């Protein structure tokens, strides 16, 4: 690769990243439909034509923003689940990690939640960890579901609802812990765990990763 080509590629990457970062900042405040392209490029500090060199429309930019934030959240899930092997434990700890991230970085979480004009496909790479945990649980007979795709939708939906719940209204850590514990109990019970075991797993995850840890 010539020096000129390398410089051009680096410049394109910087421009794209500036647009994604601008989109993230603006999506934290309002839906993508309410954000003009002119405002996005102004926030990014790039020419208007640059937007359409990288994205077909605002929805595509929003999906790129969502993917970036989701990747950061998935990295946090990897940290809290390091050394854990039980699928049901990994599921609830992963959701708690998402909720803790939303509580600690509400602007990023709002940007991600506003970025999705359609569900992330179940076979998308961002769902690889969730898919693997569900597959392991179903294969071991610990979890039960009519299908893997349905289980992924169920867990993803619960996660998004809980993030929205902690972002909505005044901060109340006790309320958040209660909501998350109850929802995770229902989720695991819906996936086939006995109710008492589901409740125990939910309480343990919330106690370690959410309760008393406002900056988790």
Secondary structure, 3 states (H helix, E strand, C coil): CCHHHHHHHHHHHHHHHHHHHHHHHHHCCCCHHHCCHHHHHHHHCCCHHHHHHHCCCHHHHHHHHHHHHHHHHHHHHHHHCCCCCCHHHHHHHHHHHHHHHHHHCHHHHHHHHHCCCCCCCCCCHHHHHHHHHHHHHHHHCCCCCCCHHHHHHHHHHHHHHHHHHHHCCCCCHHHHHHHHHHHHHHHHHHCCCCHHHHHHHHHHHHHHHCCCCCCC
